[in-house]
Amino acid sequence: MTLRVPKAELPAELKENMIKQFGAVPENVEVLWHTPEVAQANLEFGGKVGAWDSADASLKSLAHMAVAAQVGCSWCLDVGYFQAQNENLDLTKASQVPRWRESDVFAPLERDVMEYAEAMTNTPPTVTDEMYASLLGRLGPAAMVELTAHIAFVNLATRANVANGVQSQGFSAACEIPLAARPARSGAASPA
């Protein structure tokens, strides 16, 4: 798949900031820049989502990557894994998210968070009262609300990337542990 809309030219300062942050300009930003208001709002809200601190960062990272694997957003898996490395999260766990059900590296809470992320991502959502209550009891109200909003934002981003044809840019190539492929039976695209 190729980009379904050509890249727009970013302002020089934004382009420089993206290169400092990621080592390259993210193609999803270049695509969204056809409507700068949309791109700016997405960047600003994404920055706010990233600054929330009621829920554990590693749980949010696992949830993000679980959504990306399910939706088939290779760009999100790629950059999510890259960010996990930069945030000193457990790369062994991050690398196994696309096959979390088969992997033995995850704790029960981590598995439940990824299951919740997938349940929120299903169309229609398949979140149950029991699933929600179980996480709420272990995380508390503030973290549960934050995790839910984080997963909802990730769904917006992953689905926009897939629809726009944005794919992996190779950010995760800098990581020392290879990112696992999602099992073929899932129906989702495997990471680039």
Backbone as a chain_set.jsonl record, in Angstrom:
{"seq": "MTLRVPKAELPAELKENMIKQFGAVPENVEVLWHTPEVAQANLEFGGKVGAWDSADASLKSLAHMAVAAQVGCSWCLDVGYFQAQNENLDLTKASQVPRWRESDVFAPLERDVMEYAEAMTNTPPTVTDEMYASLLGRLGPAAMVELTAHIAFVNLATRANVANGVQSQGFSAACEIPLAARPARSGAASPA", "coords": {"N": [[0.851, -1.174, 0.0], [0.472, 2.232, -0.699], [0.839, 5.714, 0.195], [-2.287, 7.288, 0.281], [-2.874, 9.845, -0.192], [-0.879, 12.512, -1.271], [2.176, 13.614, 0.361], [2.155, 16.611, 2.25], [3.846, 19.753, 2.307], [5.624, 20.574, 5.148], [5.878, 23.279, 7.56], [9.116, 24.715, 8.036], [10.154, 24.852, 10.694], [8.513, 23.076, 12.149], [9.088, 20.734, 10.782], [11.823, 20.434, 11.416], [11.609, 20.074, 14.213], [10.213, 17.639, 14.297], [12.1, 15.93, 13.168], [14.11, 16.103, 15.097], [12.783, 14.893, 17.235], [11.976, 12.319, 16.283], [13.861, 11.459, 14.45], [13.229, 11.425, 11.843], [10.766, 12.776, 9.595], [7.504, 12.153, 10.518], [5.343, 10.406, 8.415], [2.578, 10.416, 8.697], [2.017, 12.901, 9.79], [2.776, 14.577, 7.705], [0.858, 13.853, 5.817], [-1.549, 14.592, 7.1], [-1.159, 17.308, 7.125], [-2.281, 18.553, 4.969], [-4.559, 19.696, 5.767], [-3.925, 21.928, 7.872], [-5.112, 22.683, 10.324], [-6.352, 20.367, 11.251], [-4.124, 18.678, 11.481], [-2.583, 20.094, 13.4], [-4.351, 20.109, 15.615], [-4.483, 17.361, 16.084], [-1.785, 16.807, 16.721], [-1.516, 18.424, 19.005], [-3.492, 17.364, 20.763], [-2.586, 14.756, 20.906], [-0.143, 15.232, 22.186], [-1.098, 16.113, 24.671], [-2.437, 13.799, 25.528], [-0.238, 12.128, 25.777], [0.973, 13.29, 27.975], [-0.582, 12.738, 30.16], [-0.801, 11.254, 33.395], [-2.013, 9.461, 35.183], [-2.429, 6.776, 34.739], [-0.385, 3.861, 34.45], [2.528, 4.138, 32.485], [3.656, 2.009, 31.027], [1.516, 0.227, 30.799], [-0.231, 1.751, 29.228], [1.302, 1.954, 26.927], [1.413, -0.748, 26.1], [-1.324, -1.134, 25.627], [-1.722, 0.689, 23.52], [-0.121, -0.444, 21.492], [-1.426, -2.892, 21.235], [-3.906, -2.138, 20.173], [-2.98, -1.045, 17.753], [-1.889, -3.332, 16.536], [-4.194, -4.864, 16.231], [-5.808, -3.265, 14.55], [-4.152, -3.081, 12.415], [-2.197, -1.193, 11.945], [0.758, -0.566, 10.882], [2.518, 1.559, 11.069], [1.934, 2.689, 13.584], [2.576, 0.548, 15.31], [5.291, 0.383, 14.776], [6.306, 2.969, 15.553], [5.367, 2.981, 18.164], [6.78, 0.921, 19.389], [9.367, 1.923, 19.098], [9.1, 4.224, 20.71], [8.632, 2.962, 23.161], [11.154, 1.917, 23.663], [12.595, 4.314, 23.934], [11.447, 5.305, 26.222], [12.351, 3.637, 28.121], [10.925, 1.274, 28.624], [9.902, -2.168, 29.029], [11.357, -3.89, 26.585], [11.235, -6.511, 25.703], [8.651, -7.308, 26.375], [7.209, -5.324, 24.953], [7.919, -6.008, 22.347], [6.517, -8.322, 21.97], [3.817, -7.765, 21.873], [2.159, -7.903, 19.467], [1.575, -10.61, 19.439], [0.425, -11.275, 21.872], [-1.35, -13.04, 23.156], [-0.265, -15.582, 22.778], [2.209, -15.378, 23.918], [4.392, -15.742, 26.778], [5.292, -13.719, 28.423], [3.828, -11.76, 29.708], [2.19, -10.218, 32.5], [-0.806, -10.945, 34.436], [-2.404, -8.537, 34.734], [-1.42, -6.946, 32.633], [-2.167, -8.489, 30.422], [-4.945, -8.335, 30.703], [-5.337, -5.605, 30.264], [-4.554, -5.368, 27.565], [-6.467, -7.031, 26.419], [-8.742, -5.541, 27.03], [-8.172, -3.214, 25.538], [-8.358, -4.267, 22.943], [-11.04, -5.068, 23.008], [-12.309, -2.599, 23.189], [-11.638, -1.694, 20.689], [-12.878, -3.358, 18.893], [-15.576, -3.581, 16.509], [-18.937, -3.712, 16.721], [-17.885, -2.262, 19.924], [-16.756, -4.609, 22.408], [-16.614, -4.558, 25.137], [-17.119, -5.705, 28.392], [-19.168, -5.567, 31.382], [-17.952, -6.954, 33.459], [-15.252, -7.126, 32.634], [-14.541, -4.408, 32.617], [-15.046, -3.716, 35.323], [-13.221, -5.36, 36.651], [-10.72, -4.299, 35.85], [-11.056, -1.67, 36.764], [-11.175, -2.092, 39.532], [-8.525, -2.803, 40.055], [-6.989, -0.727, 38.997], [-8.12, 1.716, 39.724], [-10.337, 4.624, 39.7], [-9.327, 7.062, 38.4], [-7.086, 6.229, 36.848], [-8.365, 4.332, 35.276], [-10.224, 5.803, 33.765], [-8.419, 7.418, 32.374], [-6.912, 5.458, 30.941], [-8.939, 4.424, 29.302], [-9.655, 6.709, 27.76], [-7.19, 7.103, 26.531], [-6.94, 4.771, 24.945], [-9.117, 5.21, 23.254], [-8.247, 7.504, 21.859], [-6.013, 6.417, 20.568], [-7.285, 4.649, 18.855], [-8.467, 6.475, 17.075], [-6.144, 7.58, 15.89], [-4.807, 5.282, 14.806], [-6.664, 4.251, 13.009], [-7.005, 6.399, 11.238], [-4.421, 6.519, 10.155], [-4.229, 3.999, 8.83], [-6.355, 4.228, 6.981], [-5.419, 6.386, 5.467], [-3.263, 5.23, 4.262], [-0.793, 5.182, 5.482], [2.231, 3.736, 6.429], [4.642, 1.656, 8.198], [7.679, 3.307, 9.016], [10.109, 2.41, 9.717], [11.111, 3.098, 12.243], [11.393, 1.392, 14.433], [13.584, -0.102, 13.833], [15.821, 0.674, 15.165], [15.688, -0.549, 17.579], [16.786, -3.107, 19.836], [15.628, -5.645, 20.04], [13.76, -7.693, 17.917], [10.534, -6.841, 16.575], [7.712, -8.779, 17.082], [5.698, -10.624, 14.753], [2.202, -10.397, 14.111], [-0.013, -13.11, 14.714], [-1.135, -14.947, 11.877], [-3.806, -15.81, 11.757], [-5.376, -13.818, 12.862], [-6.321, -11.914, 11.103], [-5.545, -9.302, 10.911], [-3.222, -6.922, 9.588], [0.246, -7.659, 9.486], [3.111, -6.247, 11.24], [5.276, -3.946, 9.516]], "CA": [[0.0, 0.0, 0.0], [1.181, 3.509, -0.692], [0.029, 6.808, 0.721], [-3.452, 7.543, -0.562], [-2.837, 11.276, -0.468], [0.551, 12.846, -1.234], [2.648, 14.378, 1.515], [2.142, 18.07, 2.161], [5.084, 20.359, 2.796], [5.489, 21.113, 6.507], [6.709, 24.441, 7.868], [10.497, 24.318, 8.341], [10.351, 24.664, 12.145], [7.838, 21.837, 12.534], [9.866, 19.649, 10.193], [13.029, 20.291, 12.241], [11.206, 19.501, 15.506], [9.869, 16.234, 14.072], [13.355, 15.207, 12.952], [14.766, 16.008, 16.414], [12.039, 13.979, 18.094], [11.856, 10.964, 15.738], [14.947, 11.132, 13.53], [12.65, 11.582, 10.503], [9.441, 13.392, 9.651], [6.45, 11.136, 10.429], [4.511, 10.569, 7.222], [1.189, 10.73, 9.041], [1.929, 14.354, 9.978], [2.829, 15.167, 6.363], [-0.431, 13.615, 5.171], [-2.566, 15.421, 7.755], [-0.861, 18.735, 6.952], [-3.123, 19.129, 3.916], [-5.46, 20.543, 6.55], [-3.088, 22.216, 9.046], [-5.894, 22.743, 11.559], [-6.53, 18.985, 11.68], [-2.803, 18.187, 11.903], [-2.217, 20.762, 14.656], [-5.221, 19.609, 16.684], [-4.056, 15.993, 16.338], [-0.508, 16.875, 17.43], [-1.732, 19.006, 20.336], [-4.199, 16.424, 21.617], [-1.651, 13.648, 21.123], [0.792, 15.683, 23.222], [-1.813, 16.104, 25.95], [-2.655, 12.394, 25.887], [1.063, 11.625, 26.207], [1.365, 13.895, 29.248], [-1.409, 12.221, 31.257], [0.03, 10.394, 34.238], [-2.759, 8.689, 36.181], [-2.276, 5.344, 34.418], [0.986, 3.43, 34.241], [2.995, 4.348, 31.109], [3.863, 0.74, 30.32], [0.2, -0.312, 30.458], [-0.739, 2.532, 28.098], [2.086, 1.562, 25.758], [0.93, -2.058, 25.674], [-2.665, -0.932, 25.069], [-1.541, 1.362, 22.227], [0.38, -1.404, 20.518], [-2.464, -3.911, 21.015], [-4.849, -1.531, 19.228], [-2.303, -0.94, 16.453], [-1.792, -4.676, 15.959], [-5.527, -5.312, 15.833], [-6.281, -2.459, 13.419], [-3.236, -3.288, 11.301], [-1.438, 0.039, 11.709], [2.184, -0.867, 11.016], [3.206, 2.782, 11.499], [1.752, 2.833, 15.033], [3.388, -0.48, 15.961], [6.671, 0.788, 14.567], [6.655, 4.109, 16.412], [5.081, 2.606, 19.548], [7.913, 0.129, 19.852], [10.465, 2.891, 19.174], [8.857, 5.042, 21.903], [8.83, 2.103, 24.338], [12.594, 1.893, 23.903], [13.021, 5.636, 24.401], [10.89, 5.521, 27.561], [12.936, 2.587, 28.958], [9.955, 0.248, 28.968], [10.385, -3.521, 28.786], [11.318, -4.153, 25.15], [10.816, -7.898, 25.454], [7.19, -7.291, 26.388], [6.735, -4.502, 23.837], [8.122, -6.733, 21.089], [5.592, -9.456, 21.896], [2.415, -7.338, 21.871], [1.34, -8.433, 18.372], [1.211, -12.018, 19.696], [0.352, -11.308, 23.326], [-2.096, -14.216, 23.647], [0.608, -16.753, 22.714], [3.46, -15.108, 24.628], [4.345, -15.973, 28.226], [6.027, -12.649, 29.116], [2.94, -10.746, 30.283], [1.493, -10.42, 33.776], [-2.262, -10.944, 34.248], [-2.938, -7.182, 34.524], [-1.043, -6.522, 31.28], [-3.038, -9.234, 29.504], [-6.293, -7.784, 30.812], [-5.325, -4.286, 29.621], [-4.544, -5.573, 26.11], [-7.784, -7.555, 26.056], [-9.646, -4.388, 27.1], [-7.879, -2.365, 24.38], [-8.942, -4.925, 21.77], [-12.5, -5.032, 23.142], [-12.719, -1.238, 22.821], [-11.349, -1.502, 19.27], [-13.84, -4.128, 18.103], [-16.749, -2.871, 16.009], [-19.055, -2.775, 17.834], [-17.05, -2.609, 21.077], [-17.18, -5.802, 23.142], [-16.267, -4.379, 26.548], [-18.163, -6.214, 29.288], [-19.171, -4.995, 32.729], [-16.975, -7.69, 34.265], [-13.927, -6.719, 32.183], [-14.332, -3.045, 33.093], [-14.997, -3.727, 36.788], [-11.97, -5.988, 37.064], [-9.638, -3.316, 35.688], [-11.339, -0.552, 37.667], [-10.795, -2.507, 40.88], [-7.065, -2.864, 40.178], [-6.348, 0.523, 38.577], [-8.744, 2.881, 40.341], [-11.117, 5.424, 38.744], [-8.55, 8.017, 37.591], [-6.298, 5.49, 35.86], [-9.275, 3.647, 34.342], [-10.732, 6.822, 32.842], [-7.307, 7.797, 31.506], [-6.624, 4.346, 30.039], [-10.034, 4.364, 28.331], [-9.499, 7.834, 26.838], [-5.967, 6.84, 25.768], [-7.273, 3.766, 23.937], [-10.002, 5.847, 22.276], [-7.408, 8.355, 21.007], [-5.189, 5.534, 19.738], [-8.159, 4.174, 17.78], [-8.553, 7.566, 16.103], [-4.871, 7.694, 15.175], [-4.497, 4.093, 14.011], [-7.615, 4.126, 11.903], [-6.665, 7.443, 10.259], [-3.198, 6.107, 9.454], [-4.532, 2.902, 7.91], [-7.191, 4.752, 5.896], [-4.592, 7.257, 4.627], [-2.205, 4.449, 3.638], [0.484, 5.397, 6.174], [2.814, 2.473, 6.88], [5.879, 1.712, 8.979], [8.817, 4.054, 8.475], [11.351, 1.8, 10.174], [11.592, 3.642, 13.511], [11.737, 0.312, 15.35], [14.842, -0.741, 13.434], [16.832, 1.061, 16.15], [15.506, -1.357, 18.787], [17.653, -4.292, 19.835], [14.839, -6.877, 19.982], [12.813, -7.569, 16.798], [9.108, -6.795, 16.852], [7.062, -10.012, 16.639], [4.584, -10.491, 13.815], [0.908, -10.842, 14.63], [-0.389, -14.389, 14.117], [-1.903, -14.785, 10.635], [-5.224, -16.111, 11.941], [-6.094, -12.661, 13.401], [-6.931, -11.128, 10.044], [-4.95, -7.968, 10.871], [-1.945, -6.858, 8.883], [1.411, -7.778, 10.357], [3.948, -5.069, 11.183], [6.138, -3.848, 8.352]], "C": [[0.894, 1.235, 0.0], [0.263, 4.566, -0.098], [-1.107, 7.106, -0.247], [-3.604, 9.021, -0.89], [-1.357, 11.667, -0.382], [0.904, 13.629, 0.028], [2.542, 15.871, 1.225], [3.456, 18.593, 2.726], [4.821, 20.985, 4.167], [6.282, 22.399, 6.642], [8.082, 23.974, 8.362], [10.7, 24.027, 9.828], [9.706, 23.357, 12.629], [8.624, 20.636, 12.015], [11.131, 19.381, 11.023], [12.708, 19.652, 13.584], [10.867, 18.016, 15.378], [11.144, 15.397, 13.9], [14.118, 15.062, 14.268], [14.1, 14.955, 17.287], [12.102, 12.532, 17.601], [13.028, 10.522, 14.866], [14.512, 11.223, 12.078], [11.292, 12.263, 10.671], [8.392, 12.288, 9.54], [5.52, 11.412, 9.241], [3.069, 10.902, 7.568], [1.002, 12.229, 9.27], [1.932, 15.04, 8.615], [1.505, 14.992, 5.617], [-1.497, 14.527, 5.775], [-2.372, 16.908, 7.488], [-1.605, 19.354, 5.765], [-4.205, 20.0, 4.537], [-4.719, 20.845, 7.853], [-3.851, 22.252, 10.364], [-6.098, 21.334, 12.124], [-5.21, 18.44, 12.223], [-2.407, 18.794, 13.246], [-3.047, 20.244, 15.823], [-4.806, 18.187, 17.07], [-2.745, 15.98, 17.122], [-0.689, 17.391, 18.858], [-2.439, 18.012, 21.26], [-3.317, 15.212, 21.901], [-0.626, 13.991, 22.191], [0.154, 15.685, 24.599], [-2.044, 14.691, 26.442], [-1.347, 11.806, 26.436], [1.501, 12.154, 27.562], [0.525, 13.4, 30.427], [-0.596, 11.23, 32.073], [-0.717, 9.64, 35.341], [-2.624, 7.183, 35.98], [-0.803, 5.063, 34.135], [1.374, 3.536, 32.765], [3.167, 3.033, 30.355], [2.528, 0.103, 29.945], [-0.393, 0.434, 29.267], [0.004, 2.174, 26.819], [1.63, 0.212, 25.214], [-0.458, -1.949, 25.034], [-2.582, -0.316, 23.673], [-1.116, 0.357, 21.165], [-0.624, -2.516, 20.24], [-3.515, -3.396, 20.03], [-4.227, -1.494, 17.835], [-2.203, -2.295, 15.772], [-3.151, -5.14, 15.457], [-6.024, -4.576, 14.595], [-5.407, -2.693, 12.184], [-2.445, -2.046, 10.953], [0.047, -0.236, 11.947], [2.967, 0.362, 11.46], [3.109, 2.92, 13.022], [2.54, 1.781, 15.806], [4.858, -0.084, 15.916], [7.065, 1.902, 15.542], [6.374, 3.802, 17.882], [6.221, 1.821, 20.162], [9.145, 1.013, 20.035], [10.318, 3.75, 20.44], [9.017, 4.225, 23.176], [10.312, 2.025, 24.675], [13.061, 3.222, 24.49], [12.51, 5.96, 25.795], [11.377, 4.455, 28.541], [11.907, 1.59, 29.465], [10.531, -1.111, 28.59], [10.227, -3.871, 27.308], [10.923, -5.593, 24.829], [9.297, -7.96, 25.416], [6.656, -6.503, 25.199], [6.85, -5.262, 22.521], [7.11, -7.85, 20.891], [4.118, -9.054, 21.835], [1.629, -7.891, 20.685], [0.907, -9.889, 18.566], [1.033, -12.241, 21.204], [-0.386, -12.534, 23.865], [-1.222, -15.465, 23.693], [1.866, -16.599, 23.548], [3.3, -15.328, 26.13], [5.029, -14.867, 29.027], [5.134, -11.663, 29.87], [2.312, -11.178, 31.602], [-0.017, -10.391, 33.515], [-2.856, -9.545, 33.998], [-2.624, -6.694, 33.11], [-1.917, -7.218, 30.236], [-4.453, -8.653, 29.516], [-6.391, -6.407, 30.156], [-5.341, -4.447, 28.102], [-5.868, -6.153, 25.624], [-8.818, -6.428, 26.045], [-9.44, -3.473, 25.89], [-8.487, -2.963, 23.113], [-10.47, -4.882, 21.826], [-13.041, -3.642, 22.806], [-12.592, -1.016, 21.321], [-12.313, -2.268, 18.377], [-14.996, -3.242, 17.658], [-17.886, -3.865, 15.894], [-18.16, -3.197, 18.993], [-17.642, -3.791, 21.854], [-16.774, -5.749, 24.611], [-17.441, -4.885, 27.392], [-18.076, -5.499, 30.633], [-18.105, -5.658, 33.59], [-15.541, -7.266, 33.924], [-13.591, -5.333, 32.753], [-14.158, -3.028, 34.618], [-13.691, -4.327, 37.301], [-10.796, -5.009, 36.958], [-9.828, -2.132, 36.628], [-10.904, -0.878, 39.089], [-9.284, -2.515, 41.095], [-6.386, -1.538, 39.863], [-6.867, 1.75, 39.323], [-9.41, 3.744, 39.279], [-10.279, 6.332, 37.848], [-7.769, 7.302, 36.492], [-7.206, 4.809, 34.837], [-9.827, 4.626, 33.32], [-9.63, 7.224, 31.864], [-6.988, 6.703, 30.49], [-7.68, 4.268, 28.941], [-9.918, 5.488, 27.307], [-8.263, 7.645, 25.955], [-6.258, 5.849, 24.637], [-8.179, 4.365, 22.858], [-9.199, 6.737, 21.33], [-6.566, 7.505, 20.06], [-6.022, 4.96, 18.593], [-8.32, 5.234, 16.697], [-7.29, 7.6, 15.245], [-4.602, 6.488, 14.278], [-5.413, 3.981, 12.799], [-7.368, 5.19, 10.835], [-5.42, 7.049, 9.473], [-3.486, 5.019, 8.426], [-5.34, 3.423, 6.72], [-6.387, 5.63, 4.937], [-3.441, 6.516, 3.952], [-0.837, 4.646, 4.272], [0.972, 4.059, 6.719], [4.096, 2.72, 7.655], [6.962, 2.491, 8.254], [10.146, 3.499, 8.975], [11.914, 2.375, 11.461], [12.084, 2.532, 14.442], [13.026, -0.404, 14.978], [15.964, -0.417, 14.419], [16.751, 0.221, 17.421], [16.298, -2.648, 18.69], [16.907, -5.615, 19.723], [13.833, -6.739, 18.839], [11.357, -7.597, 17.261], [8.463, -8.049, 16.268], [5.946, -9.701, 15.652], [3.309, -10.996, 14.478], [0.56, -12.168, 13.969], [-1.326, -14.186, 12.92], [-3.386, -14.981, 10.827], [-6.036, -14.909, 12.393], [-6.799, -11.856, 12.334], [-6.36, -9.727, 9.954], [-3.618, -8.048, 10.134], [-0.809, -6.978, 9.868], [2.249, -6.525, 10.241], [4.872, -5.133, 9.98], [7.396, -4.601, 8.58]], "O": [[1.949, 1.253, 0.635], [-0.933, 4.341, 0.088], [-0.899, 7.167, -1.459], [-4.38, 9.393, -1.77], [-0.653, 11.189, 0.507], [0.04, 14.224, 0.672], [2.803, 16.328, 0.112], [4.097, 17.926, 3.538], [3.922, 21.81, 4.328], [7.259, 22.599, 5.92], [8.185, 22.948, 9.034], [11.356, 23.047, 10.178], [10.295, 22.627, 13.426], [8.801, 19.645, 12.724], [11.462, 18.227, 11.296], [13.447, 18.785, 14.051], [11.201, 17.225, 16.261], [11.243, 14.289, 14.427], [14.708, 14.013, 14.528], [14.777, 14.211, 17.997], [12.263, 11.614, 18.405], [13.169, 9.334, 14.576], [15.341, 11.109, 11.175], [10.746, 12.31, 11.773], [8.391, 11.551, 8.553], [4.987, 12.512, 9.094], [2.4, 11.601, 6.807], [-0.064, 12.769, 8.973], [1.172, 15.984, 8.395], [1.084, 15.878, 4.874], [-2.26, 15.162, 5.046], [-3.317, 17.687, 7.61], [-1.557, 20.571, 5.582], [-4.704, 20.93, 3.905], [-4.859, 20.109, 8.83], [-3.304, 21.894, 11.407], [-6.024, 21.133, 13.336], [-5.174, 17.821, 13.286], [-1.943, 18.08, 14.135], [-2.511, 19.971, 16.897], [-4.783, 17.848, 18.253], [-2.608, 15.224, 18.084], [-0.095, 16.865, 19.799], [-2.033, 17.836, 22.409], [-3.307, 14.701, 23.021], [-0.274, 13.144, 23.012], [0.788, 15.304, 25.583], [-1.873, 14.405, 27.627], [-1.351, 11.081, 27.431], [2.321, 11.526, 28.232], [0.893, 13.627, 31.58], [0.196, 10.462, 31.528], [-0.108, 9.227, 36.328], [-2.697, 6.412, 36.936], [-0.075, 5.925, 33.643], [0.635, 3.078, 31.893], [2.854, 2.956, 29.167], [2.416, -0.503, 28.879], [-0.995, -0.184, 28.389], [-0.598, 2.101, 25.748], [1.478, 0.048, 24.003], [-0.733, -2.595, 24.022], [-3.283, -0.743, 22.756], [-1.684, 0.314, 20.073], [-0.673, -3.033, 19.124], [-3.962, -4.136, 19.153], [-4.869, -1.866, 16.853], [-2.409, -2.398, 14.563], [-3.253, -5.738, 14.386], [-6.596, -5.188, 13.693], [-5.861, -2.527, 11.052], [-2.06, -1.856, 9.8], [0.529, -0.148, 13.076], [3.975, 0.231, 12.153], [4.103, 3.236, 13.677], [3.115, 2.088, 16.85], [5.574, -0.206, 16.909], [8.051, 1.777, 16.268], [7.073, 4.31, 18.758], [6.584, 2.034, 21.319], [9.879, 0.867, 21.012], [11.294, 3.977, 21.155], [9.494, 4.751, 24.181], [10.684, 2.062, 25.848], [13.84, 3.241, 25.443], [13.083, 6.806, 26.481], [10.879, 4.372, 29.663], [11.999, 1.115, 30.596], [11.547, -1.183, 27.898], [9.118, -4.117, 26.833], [10.333, -5.852, 23.78], [8.719, -8.59, 24.53], [5.747, -6.965, 24.509], [5.964, -5.166, 21.672], [6.872, -8.279, 19.762], [3.252, -9.925, 21.752], [0.494, -8.324, 20.886], [-0.035, -10.344, 17.917], [1.443, -13.271, 21.739], [-0.056, -13.012, 24.95], [-1.415, -16.32, 24.556], [2.525, -17.592, 23.857], [2.22, -15.13, 26.686], [5.319, -15.064, 30.207], [5.643, -10.813, 30.601], [1.954, -12.341, 31.792], [-0.458, -9.873, 32.489], [-3.722, -9.393, 33.137], [-3.479, -6.09, 32.461], [-2.355, -6.589, 29.273], [-5.078, -8.5, 28.467], [-7.415, -6.078, 29.558], [-6.072, -3.731, 27.418], [-6.338, -5.807, 24.54], [-9.667, -6.368, 25.156], [-10.408, -3.011, 25.286], [-9.068, -2.241, 22.303], [-11.121, -4.681, 20.8], [-14.11, -3.519, 22.207], [-13.35, -0.238, 20.742], [-12.545, -1.877, 17.233], [-15.352, -2.278, 18.336], [-17.826, -4.773, 15.065], [-17.721, -4.345, 19.054], [-18.86, -3.949, 21.943], [-16.611, -6.788, 25.25], [-18.596, -4.542, 27.143], [-17.053, -4.906, 30.976], [-17.43, -4.984, 34.369], [-14.717, -7.072, 34.818], [-12.508, -5.116, 33.295], [-13.235, -2.4, 35.136], [-13.127, -3.844, 38.283], [-9.978, -4.91, 37.873], [-8.864, -1.647, 37.221], [-10.328, -0.032, 39.774], [-8.816, -2.259, 42.204], [-5.318, -1.249, 40.404], [-6.128, 2.713, 39.527], [-9.097, 3.623, 38.095], [-10.506, 6.365, 36.639], [-7.79, 7.725, 35.337], [-6.855, 4.719, 33.66], [-9.891, 4.31, 32.132], [-9.878, 7.357, 30.665], [-6.814, 6.99, 29.305], [-7.345, 4.067, 27.773], [-10.066, 5.247, 26.109], [-8.285, 7.985, 24.773], [-5.858, 6.076, 23.495], [-8.02, 4.058, 21.676], [-9.442, 6.727, 20.123], [-6.424, 7.838, 18.884], [-5.519, 4.801, 17.481], [-8.308, 4.906, 15.51], [-7.366, 7.643, 14.017], [-4.214, 6.648, 13.121], [-4.969, 3.651, 11.699], [-7.508, 4.909, 9.645], [-5.372, 7.228, 8.256], [-3.039, 5.106, 7.283], [-5.038, 3.09, 5.574], [-6.639, 5.623, 3.732], [-2.716, 7.107, 3.151], [0.179, 4.312, 3.661], [0.228, 3.339, 7.385], [4.573, 3.851, 7.753], [7.143, 2.357, 7.044], [11.199, 4.065, 8.684], [13.091, 2.164, 11.755], [13.073, 2.708, 15.154], [13.508, -1.237, 15.745], [16.948, -1.151, 14.5], [17.655, 0.276, 18.254], [16.464, -3.213, 17.609], [17.508, -6.62, 19.342], [13.108, -5.745, 18.797], [11.005, -8.29, 18.216], [8.647, -8.349, 15.089], [5.327, -8.639, 15.715], [3.343, -11.91, 15.302], [0.811, -12.339, 12.776], [-2.212, -13.333, 12.966], [-4.172, -14.361, 10.11], [-7.264, -14.947, 12.324], [-7.783, -11.177, 12.627], [-6.663, -9.013, 8.997], [-2.981, -9.099, 10.07], [-0.891, -6.45, 10.977], [2.129, -5.797, 9.256], [5.209, -6.209, 9.487], [8.26, -4.638, 7.704]]}, "num_chains": 1, "name": "protein.A"}
